[in-house]
Amino acid sequence: MKTRQLGNLQVPAIGYGAMVLSPGIYGDIDDTRAAAALRAALDGGATHVDTSDAYGVDGHNERLVGRAIKGRRDEAVVATKFGLAVPEGEPSRSQKVGYAFGELRVNADPRLVRRYAERSLRNLDTDVIDLYYAHYPDPEVPIEDTVGAMADLVRDGLIKHIGLSNVTAAQLRAAHATHPVTAVQNEWSMWRPVDPELLAAARELGVGIVAWSPLGTGFLTGTVQSLGEGDFRHNAPRFAPENLAANNDRYAPIRALSVQLAITPAQLALAWLLHQDDHVVTIPGSRTPSHISENLAAADLTLHPDTLARIDEALATFEVTGGTLL
């Protein structure tokens, strides 16, 4: 697997988003199948594994990752997040999102940061977290205060690198002035452009970009015609039946281009994203080893400038019906 730099952290160009391995995301899944998928990702070179204390119930996703990488910990760059799985009895603040339920609850108070990290370390069964993110900014806590508490974790050896997720350019600059930020994880894909101001700030500061949902929560695979029972995407208006049909119609030119190039739509979407910046990496998630291998092969694709121009032309008319997730 080709590697890229997130700040001074080297990771594969394509990593693995483990959120899909917990029940209630894309429907039911058992831990045996989930662990097999994660091991397939590691075997294929996707050693940058992304999780969160908020994925699954009671730290399920972190605990699953911890078991799956046991005996292979030195191969993996483990990234996790905090702030949404608020401890019982602690207050939380509303973070508005584009899902049908309208909000997430967040608490990134500095006094809780060490408590969050120690819980994740136990879940992951590891001594150190390689890349630790504040999952969402807390509307009542300055980002630099949260990062100041994270810097204490770096000093004490609990985490190696600081990351921020779902932030603005101004928040990144404020945080980076407190302690160097290694990576920003924001949604970025063919159907959700990155904020150009955030990208400019990341480039200026030497911060890498980790693109979450690089396949549009599965839409950009070109295979999603409907959703099964228990699929979390029922909460995303862009996946409502009428919106999904409209979006699939508008995505047809990209699907057709992938056929001409003899690659899958997912590979085209990932390769396109990697061509947008030398310091962007992707973390697609899949439960199927064959699909994982297919995704990872996109790291070796080189798209001709004419192809990139055709994609940009097609995307210029690809207005998503159903809004965004954030």
C-alpha positions in Angstrom: 0.0 0.0 0.0 1.3 3.5 -0.9 1.7 5.7 2.1 1.0 9.4 2.7 1.8 11.9 5.5 -0.6 13.3 8.0 1.6 15.9 9.6 4.5 13.8 10.8 2.4 10.6 10.9 2.8 8.1 8.0 -0.3 6.1 7.1 -1.6 4.1 4.1 -3.3 6.2 1.4 -6.4 4.1 2.0 -7.2 3.0 5.5 -10.2 1.3 7.1 -13.3 2.9 8.7 -14.4 0.4 11.3 -17.8 2.0 12.1 -19.6 -0.4 9.7 -18.6 -3.3 11.9 -21.0 -2.5 14.7 -24.7 -3.6 14.5 -27.2 -0.8 13.7 -25.1 0.8 11.0 -25.8 -1.2 7.9 -28.0 -3.7 9.7 -27.0 -6.7 11.8 -23.5 -8.2 11.9 -21.9 -10.6 14.2 -18.5 -10.1 15.8 -16.9 -13.1 14.0 -17.7 -11.7 10.5 -16.7 -8.2 11.7 -13.3 -9.3 12.9 -12.7 -11.2 9.7 -13.4 -8.1 7.7 -11.0 -6.0 9.8 -8.2 -8.7 9.5 -8.8 -8.7 5.7 -8.2 -4.9 5.7 -5.0 -5.3 7.7 -3.8 -8.1 5.4 -4.4 -5.8 2.4 -2.4 -3.0 3.9 -5.2 -0.8 5.3 -3.4 -0.6 8.6 -4.8 2.9 9.5 -7.9 1.8 11.5 -10.4 4.4 12.4 -13.0 4.0 15.2 -14.7 6.0 17.9 -16.0 5.5 21.5 -19.4 6.4 20.1 -19.6 3.6 17.5 -21.8 0.8 18.6 -23.3 0.3 22.1 -21.0 0.8 25.2 -17.8 1.0 23.3 -18.5 -2.1 21.1 -16.6 -0.9 18.1 -13.4 0.0 20.0 -13.5 -3.3 21.8 -14.0 -5.2 18.6 -11.0 -3.4 17.0 -8.9 -4.1 20.1 -9.7 -7.9 19.8 -9.1 -8.0 16.1 -5.7 -6.4 16.2 -4.5 -8.3 19.2 -1.1 -9.8 18.4 -0.8 -7.3 15.4 -0.8 -4.1 17.3 2.5 -3.0 15.9 1.1 -3.2 12.4 -1.8 -0.8 13.1 -2.2 2.9 13.3 -5.2 3.1 15.7 -7.3 6.2 15.5 -10.3 6.9 17.7 -12.5 9.8 18.8 -14.2 11.2 21.9 -16.9 13.6 22.9 -20.1 11.9 21.8 -20.3 9.0 24.3 -20.8 11.4 27.2 -20.4 9.8 30.6 -23.6 9.2 32.6 -24.4 12.2 34.8 -22.5 14.7 32.7 -24.2 17.4 30.7 -24.2 17.6 26.9 -24.7 20.2 24.3 -26.5 20.0 20.9 -24.6 19.6 17.7 -26.9 20.1 14.8 -26.6 17.5 12.0 -28.4 16.7 8.7 -29.7 13.4 9.9 -33.4 12.9 10.5 -32.9 13.0 14.3 -31.5 16.5 13.9 -28.7 16.6 16.5 -25.9 14.8 18.3 -25.0 15.4 21.9 -21.5 16.4 22.7 -19.3 17.2 25.7 -15.6 18.1 25.0 -15.0 19.7 28.4 -11.2 19.6 29.2 -11.9 17.9 32.5 -13.4 14.9 30.8 -10.7 14.4 28.1 -8.4 12.1 30.2 -11.4 10.1 31.3 -12.5 9.6 27.7 -9.0 8.5 26.7 -8.6 6.1 29.6 -11.9 4.4 28.7 -10.8 4.1 25.0 -7.5 2.6 26.0 -9.3 0.0 28.1 -11.7 -0.8 25.2 -8.9 -1.0 22.7 -6.7 -3.0 25.1 -3.7 -0.9 24.2 -1.2 1.3 26.0 -1.4 4.2 23.6 -3.7 5.7 20.9 -1.9 6.7 17.8 -4.3 9.4 16.6 -6.9 10.8 19.0 -9.7 13.1 17.7 -12.1 15.4 19.3 -15.2 14.0 17.4 -17.1 17.3 17.2 -16.5 20.8 18.5 -18.4 21.5 21.7 -20.4 24.7 21.1 -19.8 25.8 24.7 -16.1 24.9 25.0 -13.3 26.8 23.0 -11.6 24.2 20.8 -8.2 25.4 22.1 -9.3 24.4 25.7 -10.1 20.9 24.5 -6.9 20.6 22.6 -5.0 21.8 25.7 -6.2 18.8 27.6 -5.3 16.6 24.7 -1.8 18.0 24.7 -1.5 16.8 28.3 -2.2 13.3 27.1 0.6 13.6 24.5 2.9 14.7 27.3 1.9 11.7 29.4 2.3 9.2 26.6 -1.4 8.2 26.4 -1.7 9.4 22.8 0.8 10.1 20.1 -1.0 12.5 17.8 -3.9 15.0 18.0 -6.7 15.1 15.5 -9.9 17.2 15.1 -13.0 16.0 13.3 -15.8 18.1 11.7 -14.2 21.4 12.3 -14.0 24.7 10.5 -10.8 26.5 9.2 -11.0 28.9 12.1 -11.3 26.1 14.7 -8.3 24.3 13.1 -6.2 27.5 13.3 -7.1 28.1 17.0 -6.4 24.5 17.9 -3.1 24.3 16.1 -1.9 27.5 17.9 -2.3 25.5 21.1 -0.7 22.3 20.0 0.3 21.0 16.6 -2.6 19.1 15.0 -1.7 16.1 12.9 -5.0 15.5 11.0 -8.4 16.8 10.4 -11.2 14.3 9.7 -14.1 15.8 7.7 -16.6 14.5 5.3 -15.2 14.7 1.7 -16.4 12.7 -1.3 -17.7 13.2 -4.8 -21.0 14.2 -3.4 -19.7 16.4 -0.5 -16.9 18.8 -1.4 -14.4 19.8 1.3 -14.7 23.3 2.6 -12.0 25.2 0.5 -11.1 27.4 3.5 -10.5 24.3 5.7 -8.3 22.7 3.0 -6.3 25.9 2.5 -5.7 26.1 6.3 -4.7 22.5 6.5 -2.2 23.0 3.6 -0.8 26.1 5.2 -0.4 24.4 8.6 0.9 21.1 7.4 -2.1 19.2 8.6 -3.3 16.1 6.8 -6.9 15.5 5.8 -8.7 12.2 6.6 -11.8 12.0 4.4 -14.7 10.3 6.2 -17.5 8.8 4.1 -15.3 8.9 1.0 -17.9 6.6 -0.7 -20.8 8.7 0.3 -22.0 6.2 2.9 -22.0 3.6 0.2 -23.8 5.6 -2.4 -20.8 6.1 -4.6 -20.4 2.4 -5.1 -23.2 2.7 -7.6 -25.0 -0.3 -6.1 -27.4 1.2 -3.5 -31.0 1.0 -4.8 -32.7 0.6 -1.5 -32.0 0.1 2.2 -32.6 -2.9 4.4 -34.2 -3.0 7.8 -31.9 -1.7 10.6 -29.8 0.4 8.2 -28.7 3.6 9.8 -28.9 5.4 6.5 -32.7 5.5 6.9 -31.9 8.6 9.0 -30.2 10.4 6.1 -32.7 12.2 3.9 -30.5 11.7 0.8 -31.3 8.0 1.1 -35.1 8.4 1.2 -36.5 6.4 -1.7 -37.4 9.3 -3.9 -34.2 11.2 -3.2 -32.1 8.0 -3.7 -33.7 7.5 -7.1 -33.0 11.0 -8.2 -29.4 10.9 -6.9 -28.8 7.6 -8.7 -30.0 9.2 -12.0 -27.7 12.1 -11.6 -24.7 9.8 -10.8 -25.1 7.9 -14.0 -22.4 9.8 -15.9 -19.8 8.8 -13.2 -20.9 5.2 -13.3 -20.6 5.2 -17.1 -17.1 6.6 -16.9 -16.0 3.9 -14.5 -17.2 1.3 -17.0 -15.1 3.0 -19.7 -12.1 2.9 -17.5 -12.7 -0.8 -16.5 -12.8 0.0 -12.8 -15.6 0.1 -10.3 -17.5 3.3 -9.3 -16.0 2.8 -5.8 -12.5 2.7 -7.1 -13.1 5.7 -9.3 -14.5 7.7 -6.3 -11.5 6.8 -4.1 -8.9 7.4 -6.7 -10.4 10.8 -7.6 -10.3 11.8 -4.0 -6.6 10.8 -3.6 -5.9 13.0 -6.6 -7.3 16.1 -4.9 -4.4 16.6 -2.6 -1.1 14.8 -1.7 -2.0 14.9 2.0 -5.5 13.5 1.9 -6.2 9.9 2.9 -9.5 7.9 2.9 -11.0 5.5 5.3 -13.8 3.6 3.5 -15.6 0.9 5.4 -16.8 -2.5 4.2 -17.9 -5.7 5.7 -16.9 -7.9 2.7 -13.3 -8.9 2.2 -13.7 -8.8 -1.6 -15.0 -5.3 -1.5 -12.2 -4.3 0.9 -9.6 -5.6 -1.6 -11.4 -3.7 -4.4 -11.3 -0.5 -2.4 -7.6 -0.9 -1.6 -6.7 -1.4 -5.2 -7.8 2.2 -5.9 -4.6 3.4 -4.2 -2.6 2.2 -7.3 -4.8 4.0 -9.9 -3.5 7.0 -11.8 -6.2 9.1 -13.4 -5.3 11.1 -16.5 -5.9 14.9 -16.3 -8.5 14.5 -19.1 -10.3 12.0 -16.9 -10.2 14.3 -13.9 -11.6 17.1 -16.0 -14.5 14.9 -17.2 -15.2 14.0 -13.6 -15.2 17.6 -12.5 -17.5 18.5 -15.3 -20.0 15.7 -14.3 -19.8 16.6 -10.7 -20.5 20.3 -11.5 -24.1 19.2 -12.4 -24.4 16.6 -9.6 -26.5 18.4 -7.0 -27.4 16.0 -4.2 -31.1 15.7 -3.3 -31.7 15.4 0.4 -29.1 17.7 1.9 -25.9 16.9 3.7 -25.1 14.9 6.8 -23.5 17.9 8.6 
